[in-house]
Amino acid sequence: MLNFESPPPSPRRNSPIMEKVSNLILRKSDSFSSILSKKEEAFLPMALKPKPKFRLKALLSHCLYRRVVIWTLVAIVLLSVTLFNPRIAHSHRNVLDLVPLGKGEIPESKAAKLDSGASLRVQDSMRHEESPKESKDGEKQDEGDSSNAKGSKKKPKKNGPHWLDYKHLDGYYNGLRSLVSFSEYKPEYPVPPEAAHATADVSSVHNTKLPTPTPYSPQPDYDSSEYKAKYHKVNKCYLDPEDKVPVPDVWAYSGVPQGQAKPALGSYDLFGLREDVCFDRFGRYGPYGLGYSVQAGGTGEGTDTENEGSSVIWEKNGQIDWDGMDWADAQERCVKANEHRFNTGNETRDAETAAQSQLMKIDRTAVVIRTYVGFKWTAHALLNFRAMISELNIRSGGEYDVHFLLHVRDPETPIWADPSTAQRVLDANVPKEFHGICTLWSEPQMKLYYPGSFGETFENPSNGDIHGVYRSAHMPLQHFANLHPEYAHFWNWEMDMRWVGSYYELFDRLGKWGAKQSRQGMWERASKYYIPELHGNWDNFTELVDHETRSAGRRPIMGPVIFAGKTNLQHGEEGFMPASCATGLDPNMCGVGEDADLITLNPLFDTNESGWVFASDATGYDQRFQQPPRRCAIVTASRLSRRLLSVMHEETWRLHHSMFSEMFPPSMALHHGLKAVYAPHPVYLDRAWPVEAIEKNFNGGRDHTSGGHGSPFDLTNEHNHKGTSWYYNSEFAGLLWRRWLGYPQYDGRGDGGGRAGEGTLRGGRVEEADRDNSGRLCLRSMLVHPIKWENPAEWDN
């Protein structure tokens, strides 16, 4: 969720508020007991607030205390009934299973439109009946585990989460010696439906010679005649003022390690992301200082890991000396050299210049990275953000700018009144190379910017202040947008997220995909995880969502929503719907070609009755009426348009409305008819889940969505995300990332299912250098989150 913010005073880590609600409202991966460790305490400062006293009357309020007591009593009653009722006692043991899928069938007219195979899979998942061979929630015993192979005795079902019964996937750890062309690639998982939940039997591949990487550039060919015929000329940018040091290439390998799993959620093809190449650590980060010494201008990281064949990436540009780099100067020079390419944010001026030329100008985007006083910068963090700026700004001729928003947590620090104080804060908390692109802010500053009373809150489980970063992280981003009219879009990014592959490819492809999406069925598609192996292609998925919506008796949301107590904006909402949505036109073309106002990286779910802890943290609305409709996307990482941030700004300063950080932008888009999409990027699972079980647990909410009762974001269900590569409480993401970096990790093969500290220590220099093993890891482009530490030496500091 809010991973840019340090643990104290957040209730998601070891804070007074966490103690108040008995650990039930922890919302960070390192807020769970397995992550609350000496390492985390060493990384971040201690809490500054005194511990508030517990008040008995809180049990009778609208916040979480009353619900905790009620849930506890209900659980005791249900367990008592279960233990003493013989009929129930003999039923399935898992009392936390989600509600079963509906049993309706797709009409023939709809099913006929689904591609071959996909229609059968979708219909089968919707008819999901119990059988003697299946558990109550429709999940068969895992047949892919070696102990459950044909002719051997099946292991008894474990006590605990159902995913403990699924086989661990090992293909992620196949290295460069197992590389095959994409046409020969056979994934370990998922496998065709007829394989009945078993993982593929992939023959081993072992190449005696390591493959050779090649430069990887997903940016357009700016010198091509096709590009020049449509857009203005792109002037090449350099890292140094003398224009002698070009931005280095990222290097990729053609092919994929044999047996490596495919993503279980989301897609590459959908966005035009390449999935036929993979990246090792040196090809990805070697250009930015991985693998060579500090004395040579590198970071020193990676010099103690296996490195056979890595020298090829420095043959073209050499090992760049990054000492003394000034990213603010480099970005400004690049934008200045290419300012003729871009819209300025001044609509009148941009319209005049557009009329004078047949060539198109493009909008610019800011990537705003949230950090805070006390964040521990590491060499790997330097590598990550050098890569981001190089690929997004310098390599693209200035299409993007990267900024840091630094939260100054001490309310007494006069950052806006005393330049020397601001400089001391920068010197103590941010590497010098990033000083010029860092903007400081504080919560007292937000109180001055958004003054006045915000009224009553329906619920405030965290007991946090409305101007605090935990509940209102959008306030400083709104302020930042007002200071920077040159940007049309703003990516809200976090310090503990990583992308394997080029950042330009990620942001460019997601933005273009968002513009292509229709507003017809937009909110309904965004409320559901996309599982290609079950749902088929995107057209099939669209048809399925439309069928489920209408079968549930609901009308698709189109345009602004009306609710009791809604207050109109000063300038209305009439201009928010594009001309393509006019009456009489094809509704499927409504919004096609319109930039998305909001792009999220997790589903936009209905928070009502979802069990999400902060579902009712809405402030300033008339409490004579029911709560306004709300949508949310867990993890604040998202792209917001200037238009959306302007709406949020007005709702905040004029109407004194606010909602919990992850809920406010989606809800404002919902209320005012802005275009919002969930981009189902590739997400991997560490175990061989049956695809029906993925649908059951990740789309187990109201009407087969991720919202409402049965939501995967309910506290009792969020454990299902621990084995994913992308979620705030993921354990698999960090394990896989550190193995990819070349560090040994415990493989998580313990009986408790823990992915950090259980099982056997695997990976690392000795194992990767062994010629009988497959070498260092090579992964396709993917987002991993959260990454709380990288080099194991950081764990002890």
C-alpha positions in Angstrom: 0.0 0.0 0.0 1.8 3.2 1.1 5.3 1.8 0.9 6.9 5.2 0.6 6.1 5.8 4.3 8.1 4.6 7.1 6.6 2.3 9.8 6.1 4.7 12.6 3.5 6.2 13.1 1.8 3.9 10.6 -0.4 1.3 12.1 0.9 -1.2 9.5 4.1 -1.6 11.4 5.1 -1.6 15.0 3.2 1.4 16.3 0.8 2.3 19.1 -2.2 2.1 16.7 -1.2 -1.4 15.7 -1.5 -2.5 19.3 -4.9 -0.9 19.6 -6.5 -3.0 17.0 -4.6 -6.2 17.8 -2.7 -6.4 14.5 -5.9 -6.7 12.5 -5.3 -3.5 10.4 -1.7 -4.1 9.4 -1.6 -3.2 5.7 2.1 -3.7 4.8 4.1 -6.7 4.0 6.6 -6.1 6.7 3.7 -5.4 9.2 3.0 -9.0 9.5 4.7 -11.0 12.3 7.1 -12.7 9.9 8.5 -9.4 8.8 8.5 -7.5 12.1 12.2 -8.0 12.8 15.3 -6.4 14.0 16.2 -5.7 10.3 13.2 -3.5 9.8 13.7 -1.7 13.1 17.2 -0.9 12.0 16.1 0.4 8.6 13.6 3.0 9.8 13.3 5.4 12.7 11.4 4.8 16.0 7.9 6.1 16.5 7.7 9.7 17.7 4.2 9.8 19.0 3.2 8.9 22.6 1.1 5.8 23.1 -2.6 6.8 23.3 -4.7 5.3 26.0 -7.3 2.8 25.0 -10.8 4.1 25.6 -13.7 1.7 26.3 -16.2 3.8 24.5 -14.3 3.1 21.3 -16.0 -0.3 21.4 -19.3 1.4 20.8 -18.1 3.7 18.0 -18.2 3.2 14.3 -14.6 2.2 14.0 -12.9 -1.2 14.0 -12.9 -1.9 17.7 -16.6 -2.8 17.8 -16.2 -5.1 14.7 -13.2 -6.9 16.3 -15.3 -7.7 19.4 -18.3 -8.7 17.3 -16.3 -10.9 15.0 -14.6 -12.6 18.0 -18.0 -13.4 19.6 -19.4 -14.6 16.3 -16.3 -16.8 15.7 -16.7 -18.4 19.1 -20.3 -19.2 18.5 -19.7 -20.6 15.1 -16.8 -22.8 16.3 -18.9 -24.1 19.1 -21.7 -25.0 16.8 -19.2 -26.7 14.4 -17.5 -28.7 17.2 -20.8 -30.0 18.7 -22.9 -30.5 15.5 -22.0 -33.9 14.1 -23.3 -33.0 10.6 -21.1 -30.0 10.4 -18.2 -31.6 12.2 -17.8 -34.1 9.3 -17.9 -31.4 6.6 -14.9 -29.8 5.1 -12.4 -28.4 7.6 -11.8 -25.0 6.0 -14.2 -22.6 7.6 -12.6 -19.6 5.8 -13.4 -20.7 2.3 -14.9 -18.1 0.1 -18.5 -18.3 -1.2 -18.8 -20.6 -4.2 -19.1 -19.4 -7.8 -22.5 -19.0 -9.3 -23.9 -21.9 -11.3 -25.4 -19.9 -14.3 -24.4 -20.7 -17.8 -23.4 -18.4 -20.7 -26.1 -18.2 -23.3 -25.2 -19.9 -26.6 -25.2 -16.5 -28.3 -22.5 -15.4 -26.0 -20.6 -18.7 -25.8 -20.4 -18.9 -29.6 -18.2 -15.7 -29.5 -15.7 -17.2 -27.2 -12.5 -18.7 -28.7 -12.1 -22.4 -28.9 -11.3 -24.0 -25.6 -11.8 -20.7 -23.6 -15.6 -21.0 -23.7 -15.5 -24.5 -22.2 -13.1 -23.3 -19.5 -15.3 -20.3 -18.6 -18.5 -22.3 -18.6 -16.9 -25.0 -16.5 -15.7 -22.5 -13.9 -19.2 -21.0 -13.7 -20.9 -24.5 -13.2 -18.3 -25.5 -10.7 -20.1 -28.3 -8.9 -18.9 -30.3 -5.9 -17.8 -33.8 -6.5 -16.4 -36.5 -4.2 -12.9 -35.9 -5.6 -12.9 -32.2 -4.8 -12.8 -30.2 -1.7 -15.7 -28.0 -0.6 -14.3 -25.0 -2.4 -13.9 -27.0 -5.6 -10.1 -27.4 -5.4 -8.8 -30.9 -6.3 -6.0 -32.5 -4.4 -2.7 -31.4 -6.0 -1.6 -34.1 -8.5 1.6 -32.2 -9.5 3.5 -32.9 -6.2 6.0 -35.6 -6.6 4.5 -37.4 -3.5 1.2 -37.5 -5.3 2.5 -38.9 -8.5 0.8 -41.9 -10.1 1.6 -45.1 -8.1 2.6 -43.3 -4.9 0.7 -42.6 -1.7 -1.0 -39.2 -1.5 0.1 -36.9 1.2 -2.6 -36.0 3.7 -4.1 -32.5 3.4 -2.3 -30.0 5.5 -3.9 -27.8 8.1 -3.7 -24.2 7.0 -4.2 -22.2 3.8 -5.3 -24.2 0.8 -2.3 -23.1 -1.2 -0.1 -25.2 1.0 -1.5 -28.2 -0.9 -0.2 -26.9 -4.3 3.2 -27.9 -5.7 6.0 -25.4 -5.5 7.2 -24.2 -8.9 10.9 -24.5 -9.6 11.2 -23.2 -13.2 11.7 -19.6 -12.0 15.2 -20.7 -10.8 16.3 -22.2 -14.1 19.2 -20.1 -15.4 21.0 -19.0 -18.6 22.2 -22.5 -19.4 18.6 -23.6 -19.8 17.7 -20.9 -22.3 15.6 -21.9 -25.3 14.0 -19.9 -28.1 10.5 -18.8 -27.4 9.1 -21.2 -30.0 10.6 -24.1 -28.1 9.6 -22.8 -24.7 7.4 -25.1 -22.5 6.2 -23.6 -19.3 6.1 -25.6 -16.1 2.8 -23.8 -15.3 0.0 -23.2 -16.1 -0.7 -26.3 -18.2 -3.7 -27.0 -20.5 -7.0 -27.7 -18.7 -7.0 -31.4 -19.8 -3.8 -31.9 -17.7 -6.1 -31.8 -14.6 -4.0 -29.6 -12.3 -0.7 -31.3 -12.9 2.4 -29.3 -13.8 4.1 -29.9 -17.1 6.8 -32.5 -17.4 9.4 -30.3 -19.0 12.6 -32.0 -20.2 15.7 -30.4 -18.8 17.9 -28.2 -21.1 21.5 -27.7 -20.3 23.7 -25.7 -22.7 27.4 -26.0 -22.2 28.0 -22.5 -23.5 26.3 -19.4 -22.1 24.2 -17.4 -24.5 25.2 -13.8 -25.4 22.9 -10.9 -24.7 22.1 -8.0 -27.1 21.1 -4.4 -26.6 17.4 -3.9 -25.8 15.6 -0.7 -26.8 11.8 -0.6 -26.6 11.7 3.1 -27.5 10.5 4.0 -31.1 13.1 4.3 -33.8 13.3 8.1 -33.7 15.3 8.3 -36.9 12.9 6.2 -39.0 10.9 7.9 -41.8 7.7 6.6 -40.3 8.3 8.4 -37.0 9.5 11.6 -38.6 6.4 11.7 -40.8 4.2 11.9 -37.7 6.2 13.5 -35.0 8.8 16.2 -34.5 12.5 15.4 -34.6 14.1 13.9 -31.5 17.5 15.3 -30.5 19.7 12.8 -28.8 20.5 13.4 -25.1 23.6 12.7 -23.1 24.5 12.1 -19.4 27.1 14.9 -19.3 27.0 18.6 -20.3 29.7 18.0 -22.9 27.5 15.5 -24.8 30.1 12.8 -24.8 28.6 10.1 -22.6 25.5 8.6 -24.1 23.0 6.7 -22.0 24.0 3.1 -21.9 22.1 0.2 -23.4 20.1 -2.4 -21.4 21.0 -5.9 -22.5 18.6 -8.8 -22.9 18.8 -12.5 -23.9 16.7 -13.8 -26.8 14.6 -16.7 -25.4 13.3 -17.9 -22.0 14.7 -20.5 -19.6 12.9 -23.8 -20.3 10.2 -24.6 -17.7 9.9 -21.1 -16.3 6.3 -20.5 -15.4 4.0 -18.2 -17.3 2.1 -15.4 -15.4 -1.1 -16.7 -13.8 -2.7 -13.2 -13.7 -2.5 -10.6 -16.4 -0.8 -10.7 -19.8 2.2 -9.6 -21.9 0.3 -9.7 -25.2 -2.4 -7.5 -24.0 -0.1 -4.5 -23.7 2.5 -5.4 -26.4 5.1 -6.2 -23.8 7.7 -8.6 -25.1 7.7 -12.0 -23.4 10.2 -13.7 -25.7 13.3 -12.1 -24.0 14.7 -12.3 -20.5 17.1 -10.2 -18.4 19.8 -11.2 -16.1 21.1 -8.9 -13.3 24.1 -7.7 -15.3 22.3 -6.9 -18.5 19.7 -5.0 -16.5 21.8 -3.1 -13.9 25.4 -3.5 -15.1 25.1 -0.4 -17.3 24.2 1.7 -14.2 27.0 0.5 -11.9 26.4 -3.1 -10.9 29.3 -5.5 -11.1 32.2 -3.0 -10.8 33.9 -1.2 -8.0 33.2 2.2 -6.4 36.7 3.2 -7.4 35.8 2.7 -11.1 32.6 4.7 -10.7 30.2 1.8 -9.9 28.4 0.7 -6.8 30.5 -2.3 -5.8 27.3 -4.4 -5.7 27.4 -7.7 -7.7 31.1 -8.1 -7.6 30.8 -10.9 -5.1 28.3 -12.8 -7.2 28.8 -15.2 -10.2 29.6 -13.2 -13.3 30.6 -15.5 -16.2 30.2 -13.7 -19.5 29.0 -10.4 -18.0 31.8 -8.3 -19.5 30.1 -8.2 -22.8 27.7 -5.5 -21.6 30.5 -3.0 -21.1 32.3 -3.6 -24.4 30.2 -0.9 -26.2 30.1 2.0 -23.7 32.6 0.9 -21.1 32.0 1.1 -17.4 30.5 4.5 -16.7 31.8 6.6 -13.8 28.6 7.6 -12.1 30.4 9.7 -9.4 29.3 13.3 -9.6 26.2 12.6 -11.7 23.5 15.4 -11.6 20.2 14.0 -12.7 18.3 17.3 -12.5 20.8 18.9 -15.0 20.7 15.9 -17.3 16.9 15.9 -17.4 16.6 19.6 -17.9 19.2 19.6 -20.8 17.3 16.8 -22.5 13.9 18.5 -22.3 15.4 21.8 -23.4 16.9 20.2 -26.5 13.5 18.7 -27.3 11.0 21.3 -26.1 9.7 21.6 -29.7 8.2 18.1 -29.4 6.0 18.7 -26.4 2.7 20.3 -25.3 3.3 22.9 -22.7 0.1 22.5 -20.6 -1.1 25.9 -21.8 -4.2 24.8 -23.9 -4.3 28.1 -25.9 -0.7 28.1 -26.8 -0.7 24.4 -27.6 -3.7 24.8 -29.9 -2.0 27.6 -31.7 1.3 25.7 -32.3 -0.6 22.6 -33.4 -2.5 24.6 -36.0 0.9 25.8 -37.4 2.3 22.4 -38.0 1.1 19.1 -39.4 3.3 17.2 -37.0 2.0 16.0 -33.7 3.2 17.1 -30.3 3.0 14.8 -27.4 2.2 15.2 -23.7 4.7 14.8 -21.0 4.5 12.7 -17.9 6.0 13.0 -14.4 7.0 9.9 -12.4 6.8 11.0 -8.8 8.6 8.7 -6.4 7.4 8.9 -2.8 10.2 8.8 -0.1 10.6 10.0 3.4 13.1 11.2 6.0 14.8 8.0 7.4 14.6 5.9 4.3 17.9 3.9 4.0 19.3 4.4 0.6 21.3 1.4 -0.7 23.4 0.7 -3.7 20.6 -1.2 -5.3 18.2 1.7 -4.8 20.7 3.9 -6.7 20.8 1.4 -9.5 17.1 1.2 -9.8 16.5 5.0 -10.0 19.5 5.6 -12.3 17.9 3.0 -14.6 14.5 4.7 -14.3 15.7 8.2 -15.2 18.0 7.0 -18.0 15.3 4.9 -19.7 12.4 7.3 -19.2 14.0 10.7 -19.8 17.4 10.6 -21.4 16.7 7.7 -23.7 13.3 9.0 -24.8 14.3 12.6 -25.6 12.6 14.0 -22.5 9.1 12.4 -22.7 9.2 11.7 -18.9 10.7 13.5 -15.9 11.4 11.7 -12.7 10.9 13.5 -9.3 11.2 12.5 -5.7 8.6 13.8 -3.1 10.4 13.7 0.3 8.2 13.6 3.3 9.7 15.6 6.2 8.2 13.9 9.2 9.3 16.4 11.9 6.5 19.1 12.0 8.9 21.6 13.5 11.3 21.6 10.6 10.8 24.9 8.6 11.5 23.4 5.2 9.6 26.1 3.2 11.0 29.0 5.3 14.7 28.3 5.5 16.7 27.1 2.5 19.6 26.0 4.6 17.3 23.8 6.7 15.9 22.2 3.5 19.5 21.6 2.3 20.4 19.9 5.5 17.4 17.6 5.2 18.5 16.7 1.6 22.1 16.1 2.6 21.0 13.7 5.4 18.4 11.8 3.5 18.9 11.8 -0.3 22.0 10.9 -2.4 23.5 14.1 -3.9 22.9 12.9 -7.5 19.1 13.2 -6.9 19.0 16.5 -4.9 17.9 18.6 -7.8 14.8 16.5 -8.6 13.6 16.2 -5.0 10.7 18.2 -3.6 10.3 18.5 0.2 6.9 18.5 1.9 5.4 18.1 5.4 2.0 17.5 7.0 1.9 21.0 8.6 2.4 22.3 5.1 -0.7 20.3 3.9 -2.7 21.8 6.8 -1.9 25.2 5.5 -2.7 24.3 1.9 -6.0 22.5 2.8 -7.2 24.4 5.9 -10.5 24.1 7.7 -12.6 21.4 9.2 -13.1 18.3 7.2 -16.2 17.2 9.2 -17.1 13.7 10.4 -15.6 10.5 9.2 -17.7 7.3 8.9 -14.9 5.3 10.3 -11.2 5.9 11.1 -9.7 2.6 12.0 -6.1 4.0 12.1 -7.1 7.1 14.2 -4.8 9.0 12.0 -5.0 12.7 11.1 -6.9 13.6 8.0 -3.8 15.6 6.8 -1.5 12.7 7.6 0.3 10.8 4.8 -1.2 7.5 5.9 -4.8 8.5 5.3 -4.3 11.3 2.7 -1.2 10.6 0.6 -2.9 12.3 -2.3 -2.6 15.7 -0.8 1.1 16.3 -1.6 0.7 14.8 -5.1 -2.2 17.2 -5.7 -0.1 20.1 -4.6 2.9 18.9 -6.7 0.6 18.8 -9.8 -0.5 22.4 -9.2 3.2 23.4 -9.2 3.9 21.6 -12.5 1.4 22.5 -15.2 3.8 21.1 -17.9 2.8 17.5 -17.1 -0.4 15.9 -18.4 0.0 12.7 -16.3 1.6 11.7 -13.0 2.8 8.2 -12.1 2.6 7.8 -8.3 5.5 5.4 -7.5 7.0 3.8 -4.4 10.5 3.1 -3.3 10.2 -0.6 -2.8 8.9 -1.6 -6.3 11.1 -3.0 -9.0 10.6 -3.7 -12.7 12.7 -6.3 -14.5 13.1 -4.8 -18.0 12.9 -1.3 -19.4 10.8 1.2 -17.5 10.0 3.0 -20.8 8.4 -0.2 -22.1 6.2 -0.5 -19.0 4.9 3.0 -18.8 4.6 3.6 -22.5 2.7 0.4 -23.2 0.3 0.8 -20.2 -0.5 4.4 -21.2 -1.2 3.4 -24.9 -3.3 0.4 -23.8 -5.3 2.6 -21.4 -6.1 5.0 -24.3 -7.5 2.2 -26.4 -9.9 1.0 -23.8 -13.7 1.6 -24.2 -15.7 3.2 -21.4 -18.4 0.6 -22.1 -18.1 -2.0 -19.3 -14.9 -0.2 -18.1 -15.6 -0.3 -14.4 -16.9 -3.8 -14.5 -13.8 -5.1 -16.3 -11.6 -3.3 -13.9 -13.2 -5.0 -10.9 -12.0 -8.4 -11.8 -8.6 -10.2 -12.1 -7.8 -11.3 -15.6 -6.8 -15.0 -15.7 -5.9 -15.7 -19.4 -5.6 -19.5 -18.9 -9.3 -19.5 -17.7 -10.8 -16.5 -19.4 -9.2 -16.7 -22.8 -8.3 -13.6 -24.7 -9.4 -10.1 -23.9 -12.4 -10.2 -26.1 -13.6 -13.3 -24.3 -13.0 -11.7 -21.0 -15.0 -8.6 -22.0 -17.9 -10.9 -23.1 -17.8 -12.8 -19.9 -17.8 -9.7 -17.7 -20.7 -8.3 -19.7 -22.6 -11.5 -19.2 -21.9 -11.6 -15.4 -22.9 -8.0 -15.0 -26.3 -8.5 -16.7 -26.9 -11.8 -15.1 -26.6 -10.1 -11.7 -29.2 -7.6 -12.7 -26.8 -4.7 -12.7 -26.4 -2.0 -15.4 -22.8 -1.1 -16.5 -21.6 2.2 -15.0 -21.4 4.9 -17.7 -20.4 8.5 -16.8 -20.8 10.2 -13.4 -22.7 8.4 -10.7 -25.5 10.1 -8.7 -25.9 9.5 -4.9 -27.6 11.2 -2.0 -25.6 14.2 -0.8 -23.4 14.6 -3.9 -22.2 18.1 -4.5 -21.4 19.3 -8.0 -18.0 20.6 -9.0 -17.7 24.3 -9.8 -17.4 23.8 -13.5 -19.6 20.7 -13.7 -18.9 17.3 -15.2 -20.2 17.9 -18.7 -16.8 18.0 -20.4 -15.6 14.8 -18.9 -17.3 12.5 -21.4 -15.6 12.5 -24.9 -17.5 13.2 -28.1 -17.2 9.4 -29.0 -19.8 8.8 -26.2 -22.5 10.9 -27.8 -26.0 9.5 -28.2 -26.5 7.5 -31.4 -22.8 6.4 -31.7 -21.5 2.9 -31.2 -21.3 2.6 -27.3 -18.4 0.2 -27.7 -16.3 3.0 -29.2 -17.1 5.4 -26.3 -13.8 6.6 -24.9 -11.6 4.7 -27.4 -8.6 7.0 -28.1 -9.1 9.0 -24.9 -6.2 8.9 -22.4 -7.1 7.2 -19.2 -7.4 9.5 -16.2 -6.5 6.6 -13.9 -4.4 3.5 -14.5 -4.1 1.1 -11.6 -2.0 -2.0 -11.1 -4.6 -4.0 -9.1 -8.3 -4.3 -9.6 -10.7 -1.4 -8.8 -12.9 -3.1 -6.4 -16.2 -2.1 -4.6 -15.2 -1.5 -1.0 -18.8 -1.9 0.3 -19.0 -5.1 2.5 -15.6 -6.1 1.1 -14.0 -6.7 4.5 -11.2 -4.3 3.6 -10.1 -2.6 6.8 -10.3 1.0 5.5 -13.5 0.6 3.4 -15.4 3.2 5.5 -12.7 5.8 5.9 -14.6 8.5 4.1 -14.5 12.0 5.5 -16.6 15.2 5.1 -19.8 13.6 3.6 -23.2 14.3 5.0 -23.8 11.5 7.5 -27.6 11.8 7.2 -27.2 9.8 4.1 -25.5 6.4 3.3 -21.8 6.4 2.5 -21.1 7.5 -1.1 -20.1 4.7 -3.6 -16.5 3.9 -3.3 -13.8 2.1 -5.4 -10.3 1.2 -4.4 -7.1 -0.3 -5.8 -4.7 -1.7 -3.3 -1.1 -0.3 -3.6 -1.1 3.4 -4.4 1.1 2.9 -7.5 -1.0 4.3 -10.4 -1.0 6.9 -13.1 -3.3 10.0 -12.5 -4.2 12.6 -15.1 -4.0 16.3 -14.4 -7.8 16.4 -14.8 -8.3 13.8 -12.1 -5.9 15.5 -9.7 -7.7 18.8 -10.3 -11.0 17.1 -9.3 -9.4 15.7 -6.2 -7.9 19.1 -5.4 -11.3 20.8 -5.6 -13.0 18.0 -3.6 -10.3 18.5 -0.9 -10.0 22.3 -0.6 -13.6 23.4 -1.4 -15.8 20.5 -0.3 -13.5 19.2 2.4 -13.9 15.6 1.2 -11.3 12.9 1.6 -11.0 9.1 1.7 -8.3 6.7 2.6 -5.3 7.1 0.2 -5.9 4.1 -2.0 -9.6 4.8 -2.2 -9.7 8.5 -3.0 -8.5 8.7 -6.6 -10.7 5.8 -7.9 -13.7 7.1 -6.0 -13.3 10.6 -7.5 -13.0 9.1 -10.9 -16.2 7.1 -10.3 -18.2 10.0 -8.9 -17.4 12.4 -11.7 -17.3 10.2 -14.8 -13.6 10.0 -15.5 -11.9 7.2 -17.4 -10.4 4.6 -15.0 -8.8 1.3 -16.0 -7.0 -1.6 -14.2 -4.0 -2.7 -16.2 -3.7 -6.5 -15.7 0.1 -6.7 -16.0 1.8 -10.1 -15.7 1.7 -11.5 -12.1 3.3 -14.8 -11.2 2.4 -17.4 -8.5 5.0 -19.4 -6.6 2.8 -22.5 -6.6 0.8 -24.5 -9.1 -2.7 -23.2 -8.3 -5.5 -24.8 -10.3 -6.9 -22.0 -12.5 -10.4 -22.5 -11.0 -8.9 -21.9 -7.6 -7.4 -18.7 -8.7 -10.8 -17.5 -10.0 -12.4 -18.8 -6.7 -10.1 -16.9 -4.4 -9.1 -13.8 -6.4 -12.5 -13.2 -8.0 -14.5 -14.6 -5.1 -16.4 -11.4 -4.3 -19.9 -10.2 -5.4 -20.9 -11.5 -8.9 -17.4 -13.0 -9.5 -15.6 -9.7 -8.9 -12.9 -8.7 -6.5 -15.3 -6.5 -4.5 -18.0 -6.9 -2.0 -18.5 -9.9 0.3 -15.8 -12.5 -0.4 -13.3 -10.0 -1.7 -9.6 -11.1 -1.8 -8.8 -7.9 0.0 -10.7 -9.0 3.1 -8.2 -9.4 6.0 -9.1 -13.1 6.2 -8.3 -13.6 2.5 -5.2 -11.5 1.9 -2.9 -14.5 2.7 -3.6 -15.7 -0.9 -1.5 -12.8 -2.2 1.6 -13.9 -0.3 2.7 -16.2 -3.1 2.2 -13.6 -5.9 4.9 -11.4 -7.4 2.9 -8.2 -6.9 1.1 -7.2 -3.7 1.9 -5.3 -0.5 2.2 -8.5 1.6 3.9 -10.7 -1.0 6.6 -12.9 0.3 7.5 -14.5 -3.0 8.5 -11.2 -4.7 11.4 -10.6 -2.4 12.6 -14.2 -2.5 12.6 -14.3 -6.3 14.2 -10.9 -6.7 17.1 -11.6 -4.4 17.7 -15.0 -6.1 17.8 -13.1 -9.4 20.3 -10.7 -7.9 22.6 -13.6 -7.1 22.1 -14.0 -3.4 21.2 -17.3 -1.7 17.7 -17.5 -0.2 15.7 -20.1 1.7 13.4 -21.7 -0.8 10.3 -21.7 1.4 9.8 -25.4 1.3 8.9 -25.6 5.0 5.7 -27.1 6.3 4.4 -23.6 7.3 4.7 -22.3 3.8 6.9 -19.4 4.8 9.0 -18.0 1.9 11.7 -16.4 4.0 13.6 -18.5 6.5 12.1 -21.9 5.8 13.4 -24.8 3.7 16.8 -25.0 2.1 19.3 -22.2 1.3 19.4 -22.1 -2.5 21.1 -20.0 -5.1 24.1 -17.8 -4.7 27.6 -17.7 -6.1 28.6 -21.4 -5.5 25.4 -22.8 -7.0 25.3 -20.5 -10.0 29.0 -21.1 -10.8 28.6 -24.9 -10.7 28.7 -26.0 -14.4 26.3 -28.8 -13.6 23.7 -26.2 -12.6 21.9 -23.8 -15.0 23.7 -20.6 -14.0 22.3 -17.2 -13.0 18.6 -16.4 -13.3 17.1 -14.8 -16.3 13.6 -13.3 -15.9 11.1 -11.8 -18.2 9.8 -8.3 -17.6 7.7 -8.2 -14.4 6.8 -6.0 -11.5 7.9 -7.2 -8.0 6.7 -5.7 -4.8 7.6 -5.2 -1.9 11.4 -5.3 -2.0 12.4 -4.3 1.6 16.0 -5.4 1.3 18.3 -6.8 -1.4 21.8 -7.6 -0.4 21.7 -10.0 2.6 24.2 -7.9 4.3 21.5 -5.2 4.7 19.5 -7.6 6.8 22.0 -7.5 9.6 22.6 -3.7 9.6 
